[in-house]
Each structure stands twice: as structure tokens, then as C-alpha cells.
Amino acid sequence: MSDTSSSDSPETPDFDEMTRDIAEVPAVEVIVTVAVNLMSAAAVKLGLTEEGDRYKDLDEARKLVTALAGLLDASTTEISSFHAAPLRDGLKSLQLAFREASLVPDEPGQGPGEKYTGPVYG
């Protein structure tokens, strides 16, 4: 009888190893990684990539930008300004791109994430 534990199977992830790996990652790095992923996804949904309008979806972009703004607002005291400043700049750029891409722009303070950042002006 052979031992066929799930960690020996190439198709099954080793969750114990994954847990140990994530346990070694500082919280700041996790927050920044999630923020960068949200920024990247929002840029795609805003049509700011090489594919342009192929994946453009402003409803989805609004959700992603708002989630990014909420994450940055909630983590302000947890991450240093070294990490926070470029993320805030990226968020503002996405908010402005959203305003520019919208056929009917939101009123100042009503755009995606502006409940966390306040009104965004160009």
C-alpha cells in the first residue's frame, strides 16, 4: 500500500507550505501587493492598457477604484508614506482617467473612491 498524501500530488497545492510562505510575508507587503493588483485591474477596465477598449468596463473599473481607495484609506496608518505616496498618486491618476472616460462625469466628490479621498480635480 502506497502513501498518496495530497502534498505528493503535482495537481494538488501544498496548503501547509503555502501557509508557511504567507506567514513570512510582512503585512505591509501584502497590503501593497493587493493595492497594486487593484490598480492594475482598474487600469485594464479603464482601457488604459495596450489592448485599449477590448476589456474596457467602467462599471467594473468603478468597483476596483473604490476598493483601492478604501484599502488605502484603511491602511494609511499601517503603511509608511514611502509606500503610501505612490499608491495615492496612482489612485488619483485612475480616478482622473475614470472621469475622462465617462460620457457623463460624476459630480466632484461622487466619483469612484471619492468618499474616501474627497473630490479629485485634474
MODELLER restraints for C-alpha pairs under 7 A, 6 or more apart:
rsr = mdl.restraints
at = mdl.atoms
rsr.add(forms.Gaussian(group=physical.xy_distance, feature=features.Distance(at['CA:6:A'], at['CA:12:A']), mean=6.08, stdev=0.5))
rsr.add(forms.Gaussian(group=physical.xy_distance, feature=features.Distance(at['CA:7:A'], at['CA:13:A']), mean=6.70, stdev=0.5))
rsr.add(forms.Gaussian(group=physical.xy_distance, feature=features.Distance(at['CA:7:A'], at['CA:14:A']), mean=5.01, stdev=0.5))
rsr.add(forms.Gaussian(group=physical.xy_distance, feature=features.Distance(at['CA:28:A'], at['CA:79:A']), mean=5.83, stdev=0.5))
rsr.add(forms.Gaussian(group=physical.xy_distance, feature=features.Distance(at['CA:35:A'], at['CA:68:A']), mean=6.05, stdev=0.5))
rsr.add(forms.Gaussian(group=physical.xy_distance, feature=features.Distance(at['CA:38:A'], at['CA:64:A']), mean=6.01, stdev=0.5))
rsr.add(forms.Gaussian(group=physical.xy_distance, feature=features.Distance(at['CA:38:A'], at['CA:68:A']), mean=6.03, stdev=0.5))
rsr.add(forms.Gaussian(group=physical.xy_distance, feature=features.Distance(at['CA:42:A'], at['CA:61:A']), mean=4.94, stdev=0.5))
rsr.add(forms.Gaussian(group=physical.xy_distance, feature=features.Distance(at['CA:42:A'], at['CA:64:A']), mean=5.52, stdev=0.5))
rsr.add(forms.Gaussian(group=physical.xy_distance, feature=features.Distance(at['CA:42:A'], at['CA:65:A']), mean=6.20, stdev=0.5))
rsr.add(forms.Gaussian(group=physical.xy_distance, feature=features.Distance(at['CA:43:A'], at['CA:49:A']), mean=6.72, stdev=0.5))
rsr.add(forms.Gaussian(group=physical.xy_distance, feature=features.Distance(at['CA:43:A'], at['CA:94:A']), mean=6.97, stdev=0.5))
rsr.add(forms.Gaussian(group=physical.xy_distance, feature=features.Distance(at['CA:44:A'], at['CA:55:A']), mean=6.36, stdev=0.5))
rsr.add(forms.Gaussian(group=physical.xy_distance, feature=features.Distance(at['CA:44:A'], at['CA:56:A']), mean=6.64, stdev=0.5))
rsr.add(forms.Gaussian(group=physical.xy_distance, feature=features.Distance(at['CA:45:A'], at['CA:55:A']), mean=5.71, stdev=0.5))
rsr.add(forms.Gaussian(group=physical.xy_distance, feature=features.Distance(at['CA:45:A'], at['CA:56:A']), mean=4.44, stdev=0.5))
rsr.add(forms.Gaussian(group=physical.xy_distance, feature=features.Distance(at['CA:45:A'], at['CA:57:A']), mean=4.99, stdev=0.5))
rsr.add(forms.Gaussian(group=physical.xy_distance, feature=features.Distance(at['CA:45:A'], at['CA:58:A']), mean=6.38, stdev=0.5))
rsr.add(forms.Gaussian(group=physical.xy_distance, feature=features.Distance(at['CA:45:A'], at['CA:60:A']), mean=6.46, stdev=0.5))
rsr.add(forms.Gaussian(group=physical.xy_distance, feature=features.Distance(at['CA:45:A'], at['CA:61:A']), mean=5.07, stdev=0.5))
rsr.add(forms.Gaussian(group=physical.xy_distance, feature=features.Distance(at['CA:46:A'], at['CA:56:A']), mean=5.22, stdev=0.5))
rsr.add(forms.Gaussian(group=physical.xy_distance, feature=features.Distance(at['CA:46:A'], at['CA:57:A']), mean=6.42, stdev=0.5))
rsr.add(forms.Gaussian(group=physical.xy_distance, feature=features.Distance(at['CA:46:A'], at['CA:58:A']), mean=6.15, stdev=0.5))
rsr.add(forms.Gaussian(group=physical.xy_distance, feature=features.Distance(at['CA:46:A'], at['CA:61:A']), mean=5.95, stdev=0.5))
rsr.add(forms.Gaussian(group=physical.xy_distance, feature=features.Distance(at['CA:46:A'], at['CA:98:A']), mean=6.60, stdev=0.5))
rsr.add(forms.Gaussian(group=physical.xy_distance, feature=features.Distance(at['CA:47:A'], at['CA:53:A']), mean=4.84, stdev=0.5))
rsr.add(forms.Gaussian(group=physical.xy_distance, feature=features.Distance(at['CA:47:A'], at['CA:55:A']), mean=6.35, stdev=0.5))
rsr.add(forms.Gaussian(group=physical.xy_distance, feature=features.Distance(at['CA:47:A'], at['CA:56:A']), mean=4.65, stdev=0.5))
rsr.add(forms.Gaussian(group=physical.xy_distance, feature=features.Distance(at['CA:62:A'], at['CA:112:A']), mean=5.18, stdev=0.5))
rsr.add(forms.Gaussian(group=physical.xy_distance, feature=features.Distance(at['CA:65:A'], at['CA:112:A']), mean=5.81, stdev=0.5))
rsr.add(forms.Gaussian(group=physical.xy_distance, feature=features.Distance(at['CA:65:A'], at['CA:113:A']), mean=5.96, stdev=0.5))
rsr.add(forms.Gaussian(group=physical.xy_distance, feature=features.Distance(at['CA:66:A'], at['CA:112:A']), mean=5.01, stdev=0.5))
rsr.add(forms.Gaussian(group=physical.xy_distance, feature=features.Distance(at['CA:66:A'], at['CA:113:A']), mean=3.92, stdev=0.5))
rsr.add(forms.Gaussian(group=physical.xy_distance, feature=features.Distance(at['CA:69:A'], at['CA:91:A']), mean=6.92, stdev=0.5))
rsr.add(forms.Gaussian(group=physical.xy_distance, feature=features.Distance(at['CA:69:A'], at['CA:113:A']), mean=5.01, stdev=0.5))
rsr.add(forms.Gaussian(group=physical.xy_distance, feature=features.Distance(at['CA:69:A'], at['CA:116:A']), mean=6.09, stdev=0.5))
rsr.add(forms.Gaussian(group=physical.xy_distance, feature=features.Distance(at['CA:69:A'], at['CA:117:A']), mean=6.90, stdev=0.5))
rsr.add(forms.Gaussian(group=physical.xy_distance, feature=features.Distance(at['CA:70:A'], at['CA:113:A']), mean=6.90, stdev=0.5))
rsr.add(forms.Gaussian(group=physical.xy_distance, feature=features.Distance(at['CA:70:A'], at['CA:116:A']), mean=6.22, stdev=0.5))
rsr.add(forms.Gaussian(group=physical.xy_distance, feature=features.Distance(at['CA:73:A'], at['CA:116:A']), mean=6.30, stdev=0.5))
rsr.add(forms.Gaussian(group=physical.xy_distance, feature=features.Distance(at['CA:92:A'], at['CA:120:A']), mean=6.99, stdev=0.5))
rsr.add(forms.Gaussian(group=physical.xy_distance, feature=features.Distance(at['CA:95:A'], at['CA:112:A']), mean=6.58, stdev=0.5))
rsr.add(forms.Gaussian(group=physical.xy_distance, feature=features.Distance(at['CA:96:A'], at['CA:122:A']), mean=6.60, stdev=0.5))
rsr.add(forms.Gaussian(group=physical.xy_distance, feature=features.Distance(at['CA:99:A'], at['CA:105:A']), mean=5.40, stdev=0.5))
rsr.add(forms.Gaussian(group=physical.xy_distance, feature=features.Distance(at['CA:99:A'], at['CA:106:A']), mean=6.99, stdev=0.5))
rsr.add(forms.Gaussian(group=physical.xy_distance, feature=features.Distance(at['CA:108:A'], at['CA:119:A']), mean=5.06, stdev=0.5))
rsr.add(forms.Gaussian(group=physical.xy_distance, feature=features.Distance(at['CA:108:A'], at['CA:120:A']), mean=6.70, stdev=0.5))
rsr.add(forms.Gaussian(group=physical.xy_distance, feature=features.Distance(at['CA:109:A'], at['CA:115:A']), mean=6.51, stdev=0.5))
rsr.add(forms.Gaussian(group=physical.xy_distance, feature=features.Distance(at['CA:109:A'], at['CA:118:A']), mean=5.61, stdev=0.5))
rsr.add(forms.Gaussian(group=physical.xy_distance, feature=features.Distance(at['CA:109:A'], at['CA:119:A']), mean=4.00, stdev=0.5))
rsr.add(forms.Gaussian(group=physical.xy_distance, feature=features.Distance(at['CA:109:A'], at['CA:120:A']), mean=6.98, stdev=0.5))
rsr.add(forms.Gaussian(group=physical.xy_distance, feature=features.Distance(at['CA:114:A'], at['CA:120:A']), mean=6.99, stdev=0.5))
